[in-house]
Amino acid sequence: MILVVFAQTLFTRALDPVIPMIATDLAIDVKTAALLSTAFAFPYALIQPALGVTADFFGKTRLMNVCVLIIALASLACVVATSFPFLVAMRIIAGLVAGGVFPVAMALIGDLVPIEQRQVAIARLLGVALTANVLGASIAGVIGDFLGWRGVFAVLGVFALSVSILAFIAFRNVTVAKPRPFSRTAVIANFRGIFADPRAKVCFGSVFLEGVFIHGLFPYVALLLLGIGETRASIAGLLLAAFALGGVGYSVAAPALVRAASDRRLMLIGGAIAGICLALVAFHFPWPVQVAIFGAFGMGFYLLHASIQVHMTDLSQTARGAAASLHSSSFYIGQAIGPVIYGFGFAHGGLEPAILIGALAIIMVGIVCARLLRHPV
């Protein structure tokens, strides 16, 4: 399962370093080529509920395996692409199925791991995904320098295809409950069951706000650096890498943190750290200081986020795939809306006030989650 998640999340940021190469080779504008990221992200967010239902009735391990296989084939098809619309179509296909991996893996953890051990298991899964995110961009840049953008698709596609074959063999030994036959009545009952738990609205609303006010700021990191006279794109990338590495740090420290504090206290601490770090971003410190801030920012965010995810996996015993997909969809829709909200705030209220409002919102998310998210007795 971990290798499948790693293979899928490698693709998330892998195209970013070679976007200019694609633009030059296909004779299009760089801004147009950048739409390849959007072509992946929007289908990923919108298709989540359908994939969650599919996982519950088709089988979680089976769906993950099929999704990685389709991602691999779409990537290999991009190697021979001669037009931009074809590339967009393949990225849309990859985005449509990519959501059948990480959220479904979280649901599978809910099936296989007892609740008291679940936060550590989710933290480890997050660590794998974050490492793949960081490596995806850096490895793609190296491959692109030697083999061009087609080489990126070829190498990652072959890797994903190999993983899908291994997963097909390995998942046969995973024992989970046999999926129930599909029925429309059961699907409706599953969704009603999820939202009957009062924690559902808190979980989905909280990660939506995280997506808006935390990840929604990331497209403006380079703009923030311009405010201190730093124009190098590599420094903007370094700040985002520091955020991801902060998440990796959380995944390493998670066992000790879970032993030392309750999940409610962890949500309070995570929300406070993330909110304070977001507020510090508004003060335009020199970039070496900001690297440290973004590292702590990532640590706080994932401390809060993973604690919420534990409750998400407990919303339904029979429809964890649907619950995880609704959770992921809320998060990614927030990420899609966030840049628009920040852009409006920067234009009408100023950069610093908009970021400080976002920081306050994240602190409030931590407080509300700590008060309202409680495991049933």
C-alpha positions as CSV (number, residue, x, y, z in Angstrom):
1,M,0.0,0.0,0.0
2,I,2.8,2.4,0.9
3,L,4.5,1.8,-2.4
4,V,1.3,2.4,-4.3
5,V,0.7,5.8,-2.5
6,F,4.4,6.7,-3.2
7,A,4.0,6.0,-6.9
8,Q,0.8,8.0,-7.2
9,T,2.0,11.1,-5.2
10,L,5.2,11.3,-7.2
11,F,3.1,12.6,-10.1
12,T,1.5,15.5,-8.1
13,R,4.3,18.0,-8.5
14,A,6.5,16.2,-11.0
15,L,5.5,18.4,-14.0
16,D,6.3,21.7,-12.4
17,P,10.0,21.8,-13.2
18,V,9.5,20.9,-16.9
19,I,6.6,23.1,-17.7
20,P,8.9,25.6,-19.6
21,M,10.3,22.6,-21.6
22,I,6.8,21.5,-22.6
23,A,5.9,25.1,-23.6
24,T,8.9,25.4,-25.8
25,D,8.6,22.0,-27.4
26,L,4.9,22.4,-28.2
27,A,5.2,26.1,-29.1
28,I,2.7,27.3,-26.5
29,D,2.8,29.9,-23.8
30,V,4.2,28.9,-20.4
31,K,1.0,30.0,-18.6
32,T,-1.0,27.8,-20.9
33,A,1.4,24.8,-20.2
34,A,0.9,25.4,-16.5
35,L,-2.8,24.4,-17.0
36,L,-1.5,20.8,-17.0
37,S,-1.4,21.1,-13.2
38,T,-5.0,22.4,-13.1
39,A,-6.1,19.6,-15.5
40,F,-4.9,17.1,-12.8
41,A,-6.1,18.9,-9.7
42,F,-9.7,19.7,-10.5
43,P,-10.7,16.2,-11.6
44,Y,-8.9,14.9,-8.6
45,A,-11.1,17.0,-6.3
46,L,-14.4,16.6,-8.1
47,I,-14.4,12.9,-8.6
48,Q,-13.6,12.0,-5.0
49,P,-17.2,11.1,-3.8
50,A,-17.7,8.7,-6.7
51,L,-14.4,7.0,-6.1
52,G,-15.2,6.6,-2.4
53,V,-18.4,4.8,-3.3
54,T,-16.5,2.7,-5.8
55,A,-14.0,1.7,-3.2
56,D,-16.6,0.6,-0.7
57,F,-18.4,-1.6,-3.3
58,F,-15.6,-2.6,-5.7
59,G,-12.9,-3.2,-3.1
60,K,-10.3,-0.8,-1.8
61,T,-7.2,-2.6,-2.7
62,R,-8.6,-3.5,-6.1
63,L,-9.5,0.1,-6.9
64,M,-6.0,1.4,-5.8
65,N,-4.3,-1.1,-8.1
66,V,-6.5,-0.2,-11.1
67,C,-6.0,3.5,-10.5
68,V,-2.2,3.2,-10.4
69,L,-2.3,1.2,-13.6
70,I,-4.3,3.8,-15.4
71,I,-2.0,6.6,-14.1
72,A,1.0,4.6,-15.5
73,L,-0.7,4.1,-18.9
74,A,-1.7,7.8,-19.1
75,S,1.9,8.8,-18.3
76,L,3.3,6.5,-20.9
77,A,0.9,7.9,-23.5
78,C,2.2,11.4,-22.8
79,V,5.7,10.2,-23.9
80,V,4.4,10.1,-27.6
81,A,2.2,13.2,-27.3
82,T,2.5,15.6,-30.2
83,S,-0.2,18.2,-29.1
84,F,-1.0,20.1,-26.0
85,P,-4.7,19.0,-26.0
86,F,-3.7,15.4,-25.9
87,L,-1.4,16.1,-22.9
88,V,-4.3,17.8,-21.1
89,A,-6.6,14.9,-21.8
90,M,-4.1,12.4,-20.3
91,R,-3.6,14.6,-17.3
92,I,-7.4,14.8,-16.8
93,I,-7.6,11.0,-17.0
94,A,-4.7,10.7,-14.4
95,G,-6.4,13.2,-12.1
96,L,-9.7,11.4,-12.3
97,V,-8.2,8.2,-11.0
98,A,-5.4,9.6,-8.7
99,G,-8.0,10.2,-6.0
100,G,-8.6,6.5,-5.8
101,V,-5.2,6.0,-4.1
102,F,-4.3,8.1,-1.1
103,P,-7.9,8.7,0.3
104,V,-8.7,5.1,-0.3
105,A,-5.4,4.1,1.5
106,M,-6.6,6.1,4.5
107,A,-9.9,4.3,4.4
108,L,-8.0,1.0,4.3
109,I,-6.0,2.0,7.4
110,G,-9.4,2.6,9.1
111,D,-10.4,-1.0,8.2
112,L,-7.1,-2.6,9.2
113,V,-5.7,-0.5,12.1
114,P,-7.4,-0.2,15.6
115,I,-8.5,3.4,16.5
116,E,-5.8,3.8,19.2
117,Q,-3.0,3.1,16.7
118,R,-4.6,4.8,13.7
119,Q,-3.0,8.3,14.1
120,V,0.5,6.8,13.9
121,A,-0.4,4.8,10.9
122,I,-1.9,7.8,9.1
123,A,1.2,9.9,10.1
124,R,3.4,7.3,8.4
125,L,1.2,7.3,5.3
126,L,1.4,11.1,5.2
127,G,5.2,10.9,5.6
128,V,5.4,8.7,2.5
129,A,3.1,11.0,0.5
130,L,5.0,14.1,1.5
131,T,8.4,12.5,0.7
132,A,7.1,11.6,-2.7
133,N,5.8,15.2,-3.3
134,V,9.3,16.6,-2.5
135,L,11.1,13.9,-4.5
136,G,8.7,14.1,-7.4
137,A,9.6,17.7,-8.2
138,S,13.4,17.3,-7.6
139,I,13.7,14.0,-9.5
140,A,11.6,15.3,-12.4
141,G,14.0,18.3,-12.7
142,V,17.0,16.0,-12.9
143,I,15.4,13.7,-15.4
144,G,14.2,16.7,-17.4
145,D,17.8,18.0,-17.7
146,F,19.0,14.7,-19.1
147,L,16.1,13.2,-21.0
148,G,13.6,16.1,-21.5
149,W,10.0,16.3,-20.4
150,R,9.1,13.1,-22.3
151,G,11.7,11.3,-20.2
152,V,9.9,12.4,-17.0
153,F,6.7,10.8,-18.2
154,A,8.6,7.7,-19.4
155,V,10.5,7.1,-16.1
156,L,7.6,7.8,-13.8
157,G,5.2,5.8,-16.0
158,V,7.4,2.7,-16.0
159,F,7.9,3.0,-12.2
160,A,4.1,3.3,-11.7
161,L,3.5,0.4,-14.1
162,S,6.0,-1.8,-12.1
163,V,4.3,-0.8,-8.8
164,S,0.9,-1.7,-10.2
165,I,2.1,-5.2,-11.1
166,L,3.7,-5.7,-7.7
167,A,0.6,-4.4,-6.0
168,F,-1.6,-6.8,-7.9
169,I,0.5,-9.6,-6.4
170,A,0.8,-8.2,-2.9
171,F,-2.8,-7.1,-2.4
172,R,-3.9,-10.7,-3.0
173,N,-2.6,-11.4,0.5
174,V,-4.4,-8.6,2.2
175,T,-7.4,-9.8,4.1
176,V,-10.3,-7.4,4.3
177,A,-14.1,-7.7,4.5
178,K,-15.6,-8.7,1.1
179,P,-17.3,-5.7,-0.5
180,R,-21.1,-5.7,-0.5
181,P,-23.0,-5.9,-3.8
182,F,-23.6,-2.4,-5.2
183,S,-27.0,-0.9,-4.7
184,R,-28.3,2.6,-4.9
185,T,-30.2,2.3,-1.7
186,A,-27.0,1.2,0.1
187,V,-25.1,4.2,-1.3
188,I,-27.7,6.7,-0.1
189,A,-27.7,5.0,3.3
190,N,-23.9,5.2,3.5
191,F,-23.9,8.9,2.9
192,R,-26.7,9.5,5.4
193,G,-24.8,7.4,7.9
194,I,-21.7,9.5,7.4
195,F,-23.5,12.8,7.9
196,A,-25.5,11.5,10.8
197,D,-22.3,11.7,12.8
198,P,-22.0,15.3,13.9
199,R,-18.2,15.1,13.5
200,A,-18.6,14.8,9.7
201,K,-19.4,18.5,9.2
202,V,-16.6,19.5,11.5
203,C,-14.1,17.2,9.7
204,F,-15.1,18.3,6.2
205,G,-15.5,22.0,7.0
206,S,-12.1,22.1,8.8
207,V,-10.1,20.6,6.0
208,F,-11.9,22.9,3.5
209,L,-10.7,25.9,5.6
210,E,-7.2,24.4,5.8
211,G,-7.1,24.2,2.0
212,V,-8.3,27.8,1.6
213,F,-6.1,29.5,4.1
214,I,-3.0,27.4,4.1
215,H,-2.5,25.8,0.7
216,G,-4.4,28.7,-1.0
217,L,-1.4,30.8,-0.1
218,F,1.2,28.7,-1.8
219,P,0.8,30.1,-5.3
220,Y,1.7,33.5,-3.8
221,V,4.9,32.4,-2.1
222,A,7.1,33.9,-4.9
223,L,5.1,37.1,-4.7
224,L,5.7,37.3,-1.0
225,L,9.4,36.9,-1.6
226,L,9.4,39.7,-4.0
227,G,8.4,41.9,-1.1
228,I,11.9,41.3,0.4
229,G,13.7,41.6,-2.9
230,E,14.1,37.9,-3.5
231,T,13.5,37.0,-7.1
232,R,14.9,33.4,-7.3
233,A,12.3,30.8,-8.0
234,S,14.5,28.2,-6.3
235,I,14.0,30.0,-3.0
236,A,10.2,29.8,-3.4
237,G,10.6,26.1,-4.0
238,L,12.8,25.8,-1.0
239,L,10.1,27.3,1.3
240,L,7.5,24.8,-0.1
241,A,9.9,22.0,0.4
242,A,10.5,23.1,4.0
243,F,6.7,22.9,4.6
244,A,6.6,19.4,3.3
245,L,9.7,18.4,5.3
246,G,8.0,19.8,8.4
247,G,5.2,17.3,7.7
248,V,7.8,14.5,7.3
249,G,9.1,15.6,10.7
250,Y,5.6,15.2,12.2
251,S,5.3,11.7,10.8
252,V,8.6,10.7,12.5
253,A,7.6,12.3,15.8
254,A,3.9,11.1,15.7
255,P,4.4,8.0,17.9
256,A,5.9,10.0,20.7
257,L,3.4,12.9,20.3
258,V,0.4,10.5,20.4
259,R,1.8,8.9,23.6
260,A,2.4,12.3,25.2
261,A,-0.9,14.1,24.5
262,S,-4.6,13.4,23.6
263,D,-5.7,14.1,20.1
264,R,-7.7,17.1,21.3
265,R,-4.6,18.7,22.7
266,L,-2.7,17.8,19.5
267,M,-5.3,19.7,17.5
268,L,-5.0,22.7,19.7
269,I,-1.2,22.7,19.5
270,G,-1.2,22.0,15.7
271,G,-3.7,24.8,15.0
272,A,-1.8,27.2,17.2
273,I,1.6,26.4,15.6
274,A,0.2,26.6,12.0
275,G,-1.7,29.8,12.7
276,I,1.3,31.6,14.4
277,C,3.6,30.5,11.6
278,L,1.1,31.8,9.0
279,A,0.9,35.1,10.8
280,L,4.8,35.3,10.8
281,V,4.8,34.9,7.0
282,A,3.1,38.4,6.8
283,F,6.1,40.1,8.5
284,H,8.5,39.5,5.5
285,F,11.4,38.0,7.4
286,P,14.6,37.2,5.4
287,W,14.3,34.0,3.4
288,P,16.6,31.9,5.6
289,V,14.3,32.7,8.6
290,Q,11.2,31.9,6.4
291,V,12.6,28.5,5.7
292,A,12.5,27.8,9.4
293,I,9.0,29.3,9.7
294,F,7.7,27.1,6.8
295,G,9.2,24.0,8.4
296,A,7.4,24.7,11.6
297,F,4.3,25.7,9.6
298,G,4.3,22.2,7.9
299,M,4.8,20.5,11.3
300,G,1.8,22.3,12.8
301,F,-0.4,21.8,9.8
302,Y,0.1,18.1,9.6
303,L,-0.3,17.7,13.4
304,L,-3.8,19.3,13.1
305,H,-4.7,17.7,9.8
306,A,-3.7,14.1,10.8
307,S,-5.7,14.4,14.0
308,I,-8.8,15.4,12.1
309,Q,-8.2,12.5,9.7
310,V,-8.3,10.0,12.6
311,H,-11.9,11.1,13.3
312,M,-12.7,11.0,9.6
313,T,-11.8,7.3,9.4
314,D,-14.2,6.7,12.3
315,L,-17.3,8.3,10.7
316,S,-18.5,5.1,9.2
317,Q,-17.6,1.5,9.7
318,T,-19.2,0.4,6.4
319,A,-18.4,3.4,4.1
320,R,-14.9,4.5,5.0
321,G,-14.1,4.9,1.3
322,A,-16.9,7.4,0.8
323,A,-16.0,9.3,4.0
324,A,-12.3,9.5,3.1
325,S,-13.2,10.7,-0.4
326,L,-15.6,13.4,0.8
327,H,-12.8,14.5,3.2
328,S,-10.2,14.7,0.4
329,S,-12.7,16.4,-2.0
330,S,-13.4,19.1,0.6
331,F,-9.7,19.7,1.1
332,Y,-8.9,20.0,-2.6
333,I,-11.8,22.2,-3.3
334,G,-10.5,24.5,-0.6
335,Q,-7.1,24.5,-2.3
336,A,-8.8,25.5,-5.6
337,I,-10.8,28.3,-4.0
338,G,-8.0,29.6,-1.7
339,P,-5.9,31.4,-4.3
340,V,-9.0,33.3,-5.5
341,I,-9.9,34.4,-1.9
342,Y,-6.3,35.4,-1.2
343,G,-6.1,37.3,-4.5
344,F,-9.3,39.2,-3.6
345,G,-7.9,39.9,-0.1
346,F,-4.6,41.2,-1.4
347,A,-6.3,43.5,-3.9
348,H,-8.9,45.0,-1.6
349,G,-7.4,44.8,1.9
350,G,-3.7,44.3,1.5
351,L,-1.3,41.4,1.7
352,E,-0.6,41.5,5.4
353,P,-4.2,41.8,6.7
354,A,-5.4,39.0,4.4
355,I,-2.7,36.6,5.7
356,L,-3.4,37.6,9.3
357,I,-7.1,36.8,8.8
358,G,-6.1,33.4,7.4
359,A,-3.9,32.8,10.5
360,L,-6.8,33.6,12.8
361,A,-9.0,31.3,10.9
362,I,-6.5,28.4,11.3
363,I,-6.2,29.0,15.0
364,M,-10.0,28.9,15.3
365,V,-10.1,25.6,13.3
366,G,-7.8,24.1,15.9
367,I,-9.9,25.3,18.8
368,V,-13.2,24.2,17.2
369,C,-11.9,20.8,16.3
370,A,-10.5,20.3,19.8
371,R,-13.9,21.2,21.3
372,L,-16.2,19.2,18.9
373,L,-14.2,16.2,17.7
374,R,-14.6,13.5,20.3
375,H,-14.5,9.8,19.9
376,P,-17.9,8.1,20.7
377,V,-17.9,6.3,24.1
